[in-house]
Amino acid sequence: MNWNAAPAEFQADRVVTEPNTETSASWRRHWAWAKWLLAAALLAFVFWRHRAGLSQMTQQSVHWLSLLIAIALCGGAILLTFLRWFCLVAALRFQFTIRDAMRLGFIGYLFNFVAPGSVGGDLVKAALLAKEQPDRRATAVATVLLDRILGMLALFMIGAGAAWWQRDAIQPRAELKAIVLLLAVGSVAGLVGLGLMMIPAVTQTRVWSRLARLPIAGHLIAELVEGVRLYQTQRHVLFVALGISLVGHIGTISSFYFSAQAISGTKFVPTYAQHLFFIPAAELAGIVPLTPGGVGLLEEAVDSLYELNGAADGTGFLTVLAYRAVTLVISLIGVGYYFRSRREIDQAMHAKSNADSAPITST
């Protein structure tokens, strides 16, 4: 933000404080590696807790056809997430192609694996898109946020819908009923929020015009509101994106199911309908920002839910390891995109880092 361009009445009372950027950067690096240590500790704990069951499970031979099916389903689901993001960006009249969505999408997906916790794939995508759209940076970044929100809403809806068809089996279990409540509340809240976003009167209130005049965040707020208004003229885009999310997550859950079959066989695996119910809840636990990519958290969540659904000890843990191997294979596609765009990525992340460490002002 260029403070010299701000209105004069705001400049007289400014007190500018320079943060210790070196200390801040050092703290972020230490916290990044601490998250990997926490992830390793969680994995070791889960492995130790299920060591007996894992010993028995590892004697099973790998079913390679199921593993190949898991890779195909996961790859298709990931491509659908790129298509969803393309729809959201293109709807705001950016110069953005499907090839761009593929390039930035695979780079972001790769960074979900290689970033040491401080930089996620979404942040890399947002930084690269903002660099390519310098006149509408806030709106560009908002598309990444909206893309993630729609993805989470689809998870809630799939889990809640699957729970309805299994209500008789869920009713006696207090733990499963709590998960149903979480999924139902998330679905309703998300749909209500999406509906409010589509009402023009919501963005035409005087509150937004007043916020747009704020000296610090006013320009960003104005860009975001303008983006929402553009979506209001193309409501179908959001519903198409939500539909893509639903199909994509079903593909992801199916990949989980075939990953389980690949390492343990059908006799150890909960039913496909059960996967549609509890995998969304487990994935939501995996996005808690305590470890990179939810490592350790997702393993524990899936394993616990597998046991609640009658699976053998250790099945869930091995299933997540197999699924992570599947996603790692797909992420290798991003390596080629990364080396072709390495200078661009470094410049974008450097610009993002400078923005984060810019002087903080107070009135």
C-alpha positions in Angstrom: 0.0 0.0 0.0 1.4 3.4 -0.9 0.9 5.6 2.1 1.9 8.8 0.3 -1.2 8.4 -1.8 -3.5 8.4 1.2 -5.7 11.4 2.0 -3.9 14.1 3.8 -6.2 14.0 6.8 -5.0 10.6 7.7 -1.2 11.3 7.3 -0.9 13.8 10.1 -1.8 11.4 12.9 0.2 8.4 11.7 2.7 6.7 13.9 4.8 4.3 11.9 6.5 1.4 13.7 9.0 -0.8 11.9 8.6 -4.4 13.0 11.7 -6.5 13.5 11.5 -8.2 10.2 14.6 -10.4 10.8 13.2 -11.7 14.1 9.8 -12.3 12.5 11.2 -14.2 9.6 13.4 -16.3 12.0 10.3 -17.1 14.1 8.4 -18.2 11.0 11.2 -20.5 9.9 11.4 -22.1 13.4 7.6 -22.5 13.6 7.6 -24.1 10.1 10.1 -26.8 11.0 8.4 -27.2 14.4 5.2 -28.2 12.6 7.2 -30.9 10.7 8.5 -32.2 14.1 5.0 -32.3 15.5 3.8 -34.1 12.4 6.5 -36.7 12.8 5.7 -37.1 16.5 2.0 -37.7 15.7 2.9 -40.2 13.0 5.1 -42.1 15.4 2.4 -42.1 18.1 -0.2 -43.4 15.7 2.2 -46.1 14.4 3.1 -47.2 18.0 -0.6 -47.3 19.1 -1.5 -49.6 16.2 1.7 -51.6 16.0 0.0 -55.0 16.6 -2.6 -54.4 13.9 -0.1 -53.0 11.5 2.1 -56.0 11.9 -0.8 -58.3 10.8 -1.9 -55.9 8.0 1.5 -55.6 6.4 1.4 -59.3 5.6 -1.4 -58.6 3.0 -0.3 -58.3 -0.6 -0.9 -55.1 -2.5 -3.8 -55.2 -5.0 -2.2 -53.2 -7.8 -5.4 -52.8 -9.9 -7.1 -51.0 -7.0 -4.1 -48.8 -6.5 -4.1 -47.8 -10.2 -7.9 -47.0 -9.9 -7.1 -44.9 -6.8 -4.5 -42.9 -8.8 -6.9 -42.4 -11.7 -9.7 -41.2 -9.4 -7.5 -38.9 -7.4 -6.0 -37.4 -10.5 -9.4 -36.8 -12.0 -10.6 -35.1 -8.8 -7.6 -32.8 -8.7 -8.1 -31.8 -12.3 -11.7 -30.9 -11.4 -10.5 -28.6 -8.6 -8.4 -26.8 -11.2 -11.5 -26.5 -13.5 -13.5 -25.1 -10.5 -10.9 -22.4 -9.9 -10.8 -21.6 -13.6 -14.6 -21.0 -13.6 -14.3 -18.7 -10.5 -11.4 -16.7 -12.0 -12.8 -16.4 -15.5 -16.2 -15.2 -14.2 -14.5 -12.1 -12.9 -13.3 -11.3 -16.4 -9.6 -12.0 -15.8 -7.3 -12.9 -18.7 -7.0 -16.5 -17.5 -7.1 -19.7 -19.4 -7.5 -23.4 -18.5 -3.8 -23.8 -19.2 -3.0 -21.1 -16.6 -5.3 -22.9 -14.1 -3.5 -26.2 -14.7 -0.1 -24.6 -14.4 -0.7 -22.7 -11.2 -2.9 -25.5 -9.8 -0.2 -28.1 -10.2 2.5 -25.8 -8.7 0.2 -25.1 -5.7 -0.5 -28.8 -5.3 3.3 -29.6 -5.4 3.9 -26.9 -2.7 1.4 -28.7 -0.4 4.1 -31.4 -0.1 7.4 -29.5 -0.3 6.6 -26.3 1.7 7.8 -26.7 5.3 4.5 -25.6 6.8 4.9 -21.9 6.4 3.8 -21.7 2.7 0.9 -23.7 1.6 -0.2 -24.5 -2.0 -3.1 -22.0 -1.8 -0.8 -19.2 -0.8 1.5 -19.9 -3.7 -1.4 -20.0 -6.1 -2.7 -16.7 -4.7 0.7 -15.0 -4.9 1.3 -16.1 -8.5 -2.2 -15.1 -9.7 -1.9 -11.7 -7.9 1.5 -11.2 -9.6 -0.1 -11.8 -13.0 -3.0 -9.6 -12.2 -1.4 -6.5 -10.7 -4.4 -4.2 -11.1 -6.8 -6.5 -9.2 -4.6 -8.3 -6.7 -7.2 -8.5 -3.9 -9.9 -9.9 -6.2 -7.4 -12.4 -7.6 -6.5 -13.7 -4.1 -10.2 -13.8 -3.2 -10.8 -16.4 -5.9 -8.5 -18.8 -4.1 -10.3 -18.2 -0.8 -13.7 -18.7 -2.4 -12.4 -21.8 -4.2 -11.4 -23.3 -0.8 -14.7 -22.3 0.8 -16.8 -24.0 -1.9 -14.6 -27.1 -1.6 -15.3 -27.3 2.2 -19.0 -26.7 1.7 -19.1 -29.6 -0.7 -17.4 -31.8 1.9 -20.0 -30.9 4.5 -22.8 -31.6 2.1 -21.5 -35.0 1.0 -21.0 -36.1 4.6 -24.4 -34.9 5.7 -26.2 -36.5 2.7 -24.4 -39.8 3.3 -25.3 -39.7 7.0 -29.0 -39.4 6.1 -29.0 -42.7 4.3 -27.2 -44.3 7.2 -29.2 -42.8 10.0 -30.4 -46.1 11.5 -26.8 -47.3 12.0 -25.6 -43.9 13.3 -28.4 -43.3 15.7 -27.1 -45.5 18.6 -23.5 -44.0 18.4 -23.0 -40.7 20.2 -19.7 -40.1 18.5 -21.2 -40.5 15.0 -24.2 -38.3 15.9 -21.8 -35.5 16.9 -20.1 -35.8 13.5 -23.5 -35.7 11.8 -24.3 -32.5 13.7 -21.0 -30.9 12.6 -21.6 -31.8 9.0 -25.3 -30.6 9.0 -24.5 -27.3 10.7 -21.6 -26.7 8.2 -23.8 -27.5 5.2 -26.6 -25.2 6.4 -24.3 -22.3 7.3 -22.4 -22.6 4.0 -25.5 -22.6 1.9 -27.0 -19.7 3.8 -23.8 -17.7 3.3 -23.7 -18.5 -0.4 -27.4 -17.4 -0.7 -26.7 -14.1 1.1 -23.7 -13.5 -1.2 -26.1 -13.7 -4.2 -28.5 -11.0 -2.9 -27.6 -7.6 -4.5 -29.0 -5.7 -1.5 -26.4 -7.2 0.7 -23.5 -5.6 -1.2 -25.4 -2.3 -1.8 -25.7 -1.3 1.9 -23.9 1.9 3.1 -21.7 -0.2 5.3 -19.6 -1.3 2.4 -19.2 2.2 0.9 -18.0 3.4 4.3 -15.6 0.5 4.7 -14.2 1.2 1.2 -13.1 4.7 2.4 -10.9 3.3 5.2 -7.3 4.5 4.8 -5.7 1.0 5.1 -8.0 -1.7 3.9 -10.5 0.4 2.0 -9.2 -0.3 -1.5 -9.0 -4.1 -0.8 -12.6 -4.1 0.6 -13.8 -2.2 -2.5 -12.2 -4.8 -4.8 -13.7 -7.7 -2.9 -17.2 -6.2 -2.9 -16.9 -5.5 -6.6 -15.9 -9.2 -7.2 -19.0 -10.3 -5.3 -21.2 -8.1 -7.4 -19.7 -9.6 -10.5 -20.6 -13.0 -9.2 -24.1 -11.8 -8.5 -24.5 -11.2 -12.3 -23.3 -14.7 -13.0 -24.9 -16.8 -10.2 -24.8 -19.9 -12.3 -21.0 -19.9 -12.0 -21.0 -20.4 -8.3 -23.5 -23.3 -8.6 -21.5 -24.9 -11.4 -18.4 -24.5 -9.2 -20.2 -26.1 -6.3 -21.4 -29.0 -8.5 -17.8 -29.5 -9.7 -16.7 -29.6 -6.0 -19.3 -32.3 -5.2 -18.2 -34.5 -8.1 -14.5 -33.9 -7.3 -14.8 -34.8 -3.6 -16.7 -38.0 -4.5 -13.7 -38.8 -6.7 -11.4 -38.1 -3.8 -13.4 -40.3 -1.4 -13.5 -43.1 -4.0 -9.8 -42.8 -4.2 -9.6 -43.3 -0.4 -11.8 -46.4 -0.8 -9.7 -48.0 -3.5 -6.5 -47.1 -1.6 -7.9 -49.1 1.3 -8.7 -52.0 -0.9 -5.2 -51.9 -2.4 -3.4 -52.4 0.9 -5.9 -54.5 2.9 -8.5 -56.1 0.7 -12.3 -55.8 1.0 -12.6 -57.8 4.2 -10.9 -55.1 6.3 -12.5 -52.1 4.7 -15.7 -50.2 5.7 -18.3 -49.9 3.0 -18.3 -47.3 0.3 -21.4 -45.6 1.8 -19.5 -45.4 5.2 -16.6 -43.7 3.4 -18.9 -41.1 2.0 -20.0 -40.2 5.6 -16.8 -40.2 7.6 -14.0 -39.3 5.1 -15.4 -35.7 4.8 -15.2 -35.3 8.6 -11.6 -36.7 8.6 -10.6 -34.4 5.8 -11.9 -31.4 7.8 -9.7 -32.5 10.7 -6.8 -32.8 8.4 -6.9 -29.1 7.4 -6.3 -27.9 10.9 -3.1 -25.8 10.5 -1.0 -27.6 13.1 1.0 -29.8 10.8 2.0 -29.5 7.1 -0.8 -31.0 4.9 -2.5 -32.3 8.1 0.2 -35.0 8.4 -0.5 -37.1 11.5 -3.9 -35.5 12.1 -5.5 -37.0 9.0 -4.0 -40.4 9.9 -5.4 -40.4 13.4 -8.8 -39.1 12.3 -9.2 -41.7 9.6 -8.0 -44.5 11.7 -10.3 -43.6 14.6 -13.3 -43.4 12.2 -12.4 -46.7 10.6 -12.4 -48.4 14.0 -15.8 -46.8 14.8 -17.1 -48.4 11.6 -15.7 -51.9 12.5 -12.4 -51.9 10.6 -9.5 -53.9 11.8 -6.8 -52.2 13.9 -4.4 -50.1 11.8 -6.5 -50.2 8.6 -7.2 -46.5 8.6 -3.5 -45.6 9.2 -2.3 -47.7 6.3 -5.1 -46.5 4.1 -4.0 -42.8 4.6 -0.4 -43.8 3.9 -1.4 -45.4 0.6 -3.6 -42.4 -0.3 -0.7 -40.1 0.4 1.5 -42.1 -1.9 -1.2 -41.8 -4.6 -1.3 -38.0 -4.2 2.5 -37.8 -4.1 2.7 -39.6 -7.5 0.2 -37.0 -9.0 2.1 -34.1 -7.4 5.2 -35.0 -9.4 3.5 -33.5 -12.4 4.0 -30.1 -10.7 7.7 -30.6 -10.7 7.9 -29.8 -14.4 5.7 -26.7 -14.0 7.9 -25.6 -11.0 11.2 -25.7 -12.9 9.6 -23.9 -15.8 8.3 -21.2 -13.5 10.9 -21.1 -10.8 12.0 -17.5 -11.3 8.3 -16.4 -11.4 7.5 -18.2 -8.2 10.5 -16.7 -6.4 9.6 -13.2 -7.4 5.9 -13.7 -6.4 6.8 -15.1 -3.0 9.4 -12.4 -2.5 6.7 -9.8 -3.2 4.4 -11.5 -0.8 7.0 -11.6 1.9 7.7 -7.9 1.5 4.0 -7.2 1.7 3.7 -9.2 4.9 6.6 -7.3 6.5 5.5 -3.8 5.4 5.3 -1.1 8.0 2.3 -1.2 10.3 0.6 2.1 10.9 -1.8 3.2 13.6 -3.8 6.3 14.1 
